[in-house]
Amino acid sequence: MQATPRMEDTTTPGGWREMWRLAWPLIVSNSFFTLQITIDRVMLGRLDAESVGAAMAAAVFFWTPMILGQATAGYAMTFVAQYFGAGRLHRIGPAVWQAFYFSFFAGLLFLLPVPFAADIISWAGHSDKMQALETPYIRCLCFSAMPTMLTAAASSFFTGRGDSRTVMWINGVGLVTNAFFNYVWIYGNLGFPAMGIEGAGWATVLGNWASAVTAFALMARRRYRAEFATLSGWRFEGLLFRRLLRFGLPSGLQWAFDCFAFALFLVVIGQMGDVELAATSITFSLNMLAFIPMLGIGQAVTVLVGQRLGENDPDLAARSTRTGFQMAWLYMTAVSATYLFCPGLYLLIFQTEANTANWASLEVLIPVLLRFVAVYSLFDSMNLIYSFALKGAGDTRFVTLVALTLSWPIMVLPTFAARAYGWGLEAAWCFASAYIILQAFLFFWRFKGGKWRSMRVIEPVVVETTAAEEPAPMPAAATAD
């Protein structure tokens, strides 16, 4: 791989203009999510630094299973993209509805752990004060699972067709709703009692439901009903549902394995001390400022790869992927420079009079940890873009296998050793950085191998009327062995 990506043409298909047109609303949309999380952390940080650490730790515990469900439901985007590229528009609605069914039943499952939240949190071994904050927050988050997955499923209808601007507005509704009720419920404004971290949790629930209802209402508009079967395609289709699980679950498992590994990472850091946990949590929150917007570029790559493979044009899919990497790499380079040279600007976000007790220690630790973020973020751009490109083709099993086989020997177990043998916080962060960097090179190697070019997630064309009315048969469905 070249040290600096070669610039693709900016106007032709697969170039910068096409990528940017699709990516920028997704970047803004993901920035809304980043801003929502940051607003939560900043508002809680004005109570005390421990609330920030508790919210981050509880959220990581929650997102470990949650991301499995959300990524599986959201994987309908790849089905929509490939159906759209193949010109089989009447199959788009049914694909999205299978994701709805999955989201509904998976969302019910997330309510089962609510009575046992305190026991789950106690397993982490954090201090009593931290557990008292983490437990009510994670209970609230369990109620946000269903609307989160329903939003991902409905948004796939728009993103997979290239209508990313609508997704931006959907997430914007959730952001505004969440921010307003954070203001009301965390501090007790407008006549409501001050609920602290629990208020932040319920604000998240309400914001996610606002996005879900908005997304479904937009998808059900008359302009989409006939062409895409957005309402008439409501029936459960066993074969299509199983295909969604076959490709979507491995995609979700990759995120779940990553989240579980980082959840364990936070558990171990929390056992080193509350200051170490708060510094790590704040640094991860700052990392989200860079990483989550970049997800928009990755999603755009997934959509374009899916559409190109639906059109049977893998060469153009490869070109779109290279363009996405160039864009992500330049973005991460700029952000990493700010982590290295302007860490004080980020510290100002979280510094308040309420957390002065630990601030002197945090002020020393956080800039050190941001140096790790600055280095591994450059590789994370490669990690993200090439893994998303593989998912756009259907090579989800390989992506999952990488996360499963690398996380424990490269990051989790060495972090336990760092705590046990007193190697310190910086050693633990070295292992986390190594995990991200090694993943990046493996995904790049897999993509260059080219097996993804013959993969598809949608079923081969079945002649339903006459041969003249159907597109030419496509390559066989993907097998990610």
TIRO-912311 format. One record per residue: x, y, z of N, C-alpha, C in turn; residue in one letter. Coordinates in steps of 0.2 Angstrom, whole numbers, plus 5000, padded with zeros to 4 digits. Last residue first. Example, Ala and Ser with C-alpha at 12.3 -4.5 7.8 and 13.67 -1.06 7.14 Angstrom:
// TIRO-912311
506449895035506849955036506450005039S506649725039506249785039506649845039A
***
This chain:
// TIRO-912311
491849085014492249035017493049055016D490749155010491249195014491749145017A489849164996490049115001490749145004T488549244988489249244991489249184996A487749174973487749214980488449204983A488349184956488149154962488149194968A488049324945488449274948488149244954P486449344937487049374941487449314943M485649344922485749314928486449344931P484949504916485349444915485549414921A483349554921484049564920484349504918P481749524913482149514919482849534917E480949524902480749574907481249574913E481249424894481449484892481349544897A480749304900481449314900481649384898A479249344909479649324903480349344904T479149314924478649324919478949294912T480149264933479449274935478949284930E481649194934481149214929480449214932V482649244947482149194945481749224940V484349294950483749304946483249244945V485049244965485049244958484349264955P484849344980484749284977484749294969E486149454987485449434985485449374981I487449454989487049434995486349424993V488849394980488249434980487849414987R490549384974490049374979489449424978M491649404966491149364964490549344969S492449494973492149514966491649474964R493049444984492349484985492049494978W494249404981493749354981493049384981K495349494980494849494975494349444976G496549524988496449464985495949454980G496249654992496749644987496649584984K495449615004495149654998495549644992F496449555012495849515009495549555003R497249665014497549605011496949565008W496449745022496749775015496949715011F496149665033495649685028495849715022F497449665038497149605036496549615031L497749795041498149765036497849695034F496849815051496849855045497149825040A497149735062496549725058496549755052Q498349795066498349735063497749715059L497849915072498249915066498349855062I497049865083496749905077497149905071I498049805090497449765088497149805082Y498849905094499149855090498549815087A498049985102498250015096498449955091S497949895113497349915110497549945103A499249895117498949825115498349845111F499450025122499849995116499549935113C498550035132498450065126498850045120W499349955142498649935139498449965133A500450045143500549975140499849945138A499850145150500050155143500250095139E499450105162498950115157499250125150L500549965168500250025168499750045162G501149845173501449875167501149955166W500749765183500849835185501249865179G500349635181501049645182501249715183Y498949655179499149605184499949615186A498849745169498549765176498849715181R499449675159499649745160499449765167A498549565158499249555160499549625162A497449625152497449585159498149585162F498049655140497849705145497749685152T498249525134498849575136498649625141P496949485132497349455137497949495139L496449595123496149575129496649545134V497349605111497249655116496949635123M497849485105498149545104498049605109I497049375109497749375110498149435109P495649435107495949415113496649405114W495549485094495449535099495749505106S495849395083496349445085496249475092L494749315081495349285082495849335084T493649405079493549355084494249325086L493949485068493849515075493849465080A494149395058494649435060494549465067V492849335057493349295059493949335061L492149445052491949425059492549385061T492649455039492749515043492649495051V492249325034492949345035493049405040F490849345034491149295038491949305039R490549445024490549465031490849405036T490549475010491149445013491149455021D489749555003489449495007489949455010G490049674998489949624994489649564997A489949755009489549775003489549724998G491049705017490349695019489849715013K492149755010491949675010491249665012L491949885013491949865006491749795006A492149885027491449905024491449885017F493449855027493049805030492349825028S494049965021494049895017493649845021Y493650065030493450075023493550005020I494250035043493550045042493350035034L495650015041495249965044494549975042N495950145036496050085031495650025034M495750215047495350235041495450175036S496550155057495850145057495450165051D497750215054497650145052496950125052F497550335060497750335053497650265050L497250305073496750325069496950325061S498450265079498050215077497450235072Y498950405082499350355078498850305075V497950465090498250495084498550445079A497850385101497250385096497550415089V499050405107498950335104498350345099F498850535110499450515106499350445103R497850525120497750555113498250545108L498550485131498150445127497950465120L499250615134499650555132499150505129V498050695137498550705131498950655129P497650625149497250625142497650645136I498550635160498450575156498150585149L498450775164499150745162499050675158V497150795167497550845162498150815160E496950705177496650695170496950735165L497550765188497750695185497550685178S496750875189497450885188497750815185A495450835191495650855185496350865184W494950775203495350735199495650765192N494250895208494650855212495150805208A493550965198494150985199494650945204T492250945193492750885193493450915194N491551065194491251005197491750945198A492051155185492151165192491951105196E492651065171492151105174492351115182T493251005156493451035162492951085165Q492850955143492650925149492850955156F493351045134492651025133492350995140I494651065136494151115138493451095138L495250965130495150955137494651015140L495351005117494850955119494750945126Y496351095118495651125116495151065117L497451025122497151075127496451095125G497950965110497550925115497150965120P498551005098498051045101497651005106C499350905092499650975093499151025097F498750785092499450785094499650855096L497450805088497550765094498250775096Y497650875076497350905081497450875088T498150765068498550825070498350865075A496950685067497550665071498050715073S496250765058496050755065496550735070V497050745046496950815049496750805056A496950605045497650635046497550705049T495650585043495950555049496650595050M495550635030495150665036495450645042Y496350555022496450635023496150665029L495650435024496350445026496550515027W494450455018494450445025495150455028A494850475004494450525008494450515016M495450355001495850425001495450475005Q494450265003495050265007495350335007F493550304993493350305000493950305005G494350274982494150344983493950354990T494350134983494950174983494850244985R493050104981493350084988493950124988T492850134968492450174973492750164980S493650044962493750114961493450154967R492849924965493549934968493750004967A491749954957491649944965492349954968A492249944945492050014947491950004955L492549804945493049854944492849924946D491249744946491749744951492349794951P489849754940490449794938490949804944D488449714941489049664939489649704936N487549784948487649794941488149754937E487849734960487149724958487149734950G489149794962489049724961488349704958L488749924963489149904957489149834956R487949924975487649944969488049924963Q488949884984488349844983488049864976G489849994983490049924981489449884980V489050094987489250094981489550024978L488750055001488250064996488450064989V490050055006489649995006489149995001T490450185005490850135001490350075001V489550245014489450265007489850205002A490050185026489350175023489250185016Q491250255026491250185026490550155023G490850385028491250365022491150295021I490250375040489850395034490150375028G491250345049490750295047490350305041L491750465052492050425046491650365044M491050505063490850535056491150495051P491650415072490950405070490750445064I493050465074492850395071492150395068F493050595079493450575073493150515070A492350585091492250645087492550635080L492850465097492150465093492050525089M493850515104494050475098493450475093N493250575115493550615110493650585103L492850455121492350505119492650555113S494050405124493650365119493150415116F494450505133494850495127494450455122T493550475143493550545140493850535133I493950345147493250355144493150425141S495250365151495050325146494450335142T494950445163495350475157495250435151A494150365170493850425168494250455162A495050255173494450245169494150305166L496050325180496250295174495550275169E495250365191495550415187495750385180V494850235197494350285194494650335189D495950095192495750155196495250195193G496049975187496650005189496550065193M494849935184495149905190495749935192Q494650005173494250025179494549995185G495349925164495649995166495250025172I494549815164495249815167495449875168V493449875158493349835164494049835167V493949915145493749965150493649935157L494149785140494749835141494549885146F492949735139493349705144493949755145L492449825129492149825136492549795141A493249795119493449855122493049865128F492749665116493449675118493549735121A491449695113491549655119492349665121F491649775101491349805107491449765114C492149665093492549725094492249765101D491049585093491649555096492149615097F490049665087489949645094490649615097A490549685074490549745079490449725086W490449545070491149585070491149645075Q489149525072489549495076490249525076L488549595061488449615068488949585073G489049515051489249585051489149615058S488449395054489149395054489449475054P487049435052487349425058488049425059L486949465038486949515043487249495049G487049345031487549395030487549445035F486049265037486649235035487249285034R484949355039485349335045486049305043L484549375026484749435030485149405036L484249245023484849275019485049335023R483149225031483749185032484349215029R482249315024482449325031483049285033F482149245012482449315012482649335019L481449135017482049125013482449195013L480249185023480749145027481449145023G479549335024479849285019480449245022E478149415029478749385031478949335026F477549555020477449485022478149465024R477649685016477649675023477649605025W477549755003478049695004478149675011G476649855003476449795001476949735002S477549955008477049935012476749865010L478549964998478749985005478149965010T478749934984478349894988478549904996A479350024976479849984980479449934985F478350074968478950064965479350014969E477250094977477150054971477850034968A477750174988477350114989477350074983R478450294987478850234987478450174987Y477450394987477950394981478350334981R476750384999476450354993476950354987R477850335013477550385009477350355002R478550255022477850235020477550285015A479750325025479750265020479050245018M479250415034479550435027479550385022L478850335044478350375041478650405034A480050275048479550235045479050275042F480750395053481050355047480450305044A479950435064480150475058480350435052T480150325072479450345070479550385063V481550335075481150275072480550285069A481750455081482050445074481650385071S480950445093480850495088481150485081A481650335099480950325096480750385091W482850405102482850355097482150335094N482350505111482650525105482750465100G481950415122481450455118481750485111L483250355126482650315123482150355119V483950475129484150435124483650385121T483250515141483250555135483450525129A483550405149482850415146482750465141W484850435152484650375149483950375146G484850565158485150555151484950495148A484150525169483850575165484150565158G485250455175484650415173484250465168E486150555179486350505173485750465171I484950665184485650655183485750605177G483650715187483750645187484450625186M482750835195483450825192483550745193A481050855190481550835195482250825192P480450995180480550925181481050905187F480351125178479851095183479951025184G481351165169480651165166480151125171L482651045174482351105171481651105170N483450945179482850965182482551035180G484650905173484750955178484050975182Y484150795165484750785169484850835175I482950835159482950785164483650775168W483150945151482650945155482750895161V484350915143484250975147483750975152Y483850795138484450795142484450855146N482850845130482650805136483250795140F483550905120483150945124482950905130F484350795115484650855118484250895122A483350715109483850695114484150755118N482850795099482450765104482850745110T483950815091483650875094483150855100V484250685087484750725091484450785094L483150645080483350605086483850645090G483150725069482650725073482750695080V484450685063484350755066483750765071G484050565058484550565064484550635067N483250615047483050565052483450565059I484150685040483650725043483350675049W485050585035485250645039484750675043M484150515027484450485034484750535038V484050605017483450585021483650555028T485350595011485050655014484450645019R485550475005485750485011485550545015S485050384994484650444997484850455004D485450264989485950324988485550384991G484850154992484650184986485150244984R485350135005485450085000485350104993G484750235012485450235011485650195005T483350205013483550265010484350265008F483350075019482950095013483150155009F484050095031484350055025483950065019S483150155039483650205036483950165030S482450045044482150095040482650135036A483449985052483149955046482849995042A483850085061484350065056484050025050A482650105068482850155064483350135059T482549975074482049995069482250055065L483649985083483649935077483149955072M483150095091483850095088483850055082T481950035096481950095092482650105088P482549925104482149915099482049975094M483449995114483749945109483249945103A483050075124483150105118483350065112S482949995135482350015132482450055125F484249985139483949925136483249945133C484550115144484750095137484450035134L484050105157483750145152483950125145C484950015162484249995162483950035157R486150095162486050035157485350005157I485850185172485950205165485850155160Y485750115184485150145181485250165174P487150075184486550025184485950065182T488150175185488050135179487450095179E488050225198487850275192487750225186L488350125206487750155208487550205202A489650095201489150045200488450085201Q490350205206490350195199489750145198M490350175220490050235218489950235210K490950055221490250055223489950125220D492050025207491950045214491150055215S491949875197492049945198491949965205H491749745193492149755199492349825200G490949695183491449735181491949745187A489849635190490349595187490949625185W488949735192489349715198489949675195S488149735180488649795182489149775187I487349625183487849635177488349685178I486649665194487149605194487649605188D485949775189486449775195486949725195A485149715180485649765178486149765183A484049625180484749595182485249645181F482949675174482949665182483649645184P483449685161483349745165483249735172V483649585152484149595157483949655162P482449585143482549535148483049545153L482449685134482149695140482249645145L483049625123483449675126483149695133F482049555117482549515120482949565125L481349655110481049625115481549585120L482249675099482149725104481849705110G482149555092482749565095482649625101A480849585087480949525091481549535095F481049705079480549695084480649645089F482149665070482249725075481749715081S481549565062482149555066482249605072F480549645056480449585060480949565065Y481449735049480949765054480749705059F482049655040482449685045482049715051A480949625032481349565036481749595041Q480749745026480249725031480549665035W481849765017481749805023481349775028V481449665008482049655011482049705018A480249715003480249655007480849645011P480749834996480249835002480249775006G481549774986481849814991481349824997I480949714975481249664981481549714986R480649804965480149774969480349724975H481849824959481649874964481049844968L483049774952482449734955482149774961R484249824947483549844944482949814946G485449804953485149754948484549774945A485549904962485949904956485749854951G484449874970484449934967484849934961F484949754976484349754972484249814968Y486149814982486249764977485549754973Q485549894991485949924986486049874981A484749814999484449864995484849894990V485749735005485249705000484949754996F486349835012486749795007486249765002T485349865021485649915017486049885011M485249765030484749775025484949825019A486049795040486349765034485849755029Y485349845051485649895046485949855040G485149725058484549755055484849805049A486549705061486149655058485549685054T486849815068487149805062486849745058A485949805079485849855075486249845068Q486349685086485649685083485649745078G487649705089487549645085486849655082L487549825096487849835090487749765085I487049765108486649805104486949815097M488049695115487549655111487149705107P488949815117489149745115488649705112T488249915122488349915114488649855112W488249895136487649895132487749885124F489549915139489249855140488649845136F489650055134490049995131489749935132V488850115143488650115136489050065132A489550095155488850065154488650065147A490650175152490750105154490050075153A490050305150490450275145490550195146M489450335162489050325156489450295151A490550325171490050275172489650275165A491350435166491550375166491050315167G490350545169490550525162490850455162V490250525183489650515179489850505172S491550565187491350495188490750485184E491550705186491950665181491750595181A489950785188490550755190490850715185D489150875181488950855187489550835191L489750905169489550965173489250945180R489650785163490350805166490250865170G488350775158488550735164489150765167L488650865147488150885152488250845159M489550795140489750855143489250875148V488950675137489550665141489650735145R487850715129487750675135488350685140D488550775119488150815123487950785130I489150665114489550715117489150765121T488050595109488450565114488850615118I487650695099487250665104487550635110Q488750695091488650755095488150735101L488750575085489350595089489150655094T487550585079487550535084488150555088F487850685070487350695075487350645080F488850625063489050675067488550695072S488050545055488450505061488750565065N487550645047487150605051487450565057S488750695041488350735045487850695050V489050575034489550605039489150645044I487950565026488050515031488550535036L488050685018487450675023487550625028P489350645012489250695016488650695021W489250525003489550525010489350585014A488650554991488350504995488550515002L489550654986488850674986488450624990R490750594987490650644992489850664992W490750504977490750474984490550534989M490550584966490050534967490050514975E491750654967491150694967490550644969R492850564966492750604973492050634973W492250414957492750464959492550504965G491350324952491850304957492350354959G491150414937490950364942491450334946P492150574937491850514934491550464939T492650674945492050684941491750624939T493950664950493450684955492750684951T495050524950494650574946494050594950D495950484965495550464959495250524956E497650504971496950534970496650504964M498450384981498450414974497650444973R498850394998498450374993498450414986P500450375004499950425003499550404997T501150255004501050295010500550345010A500250114996500650174996500650215002Q500449945000500050005000500450065000M
***
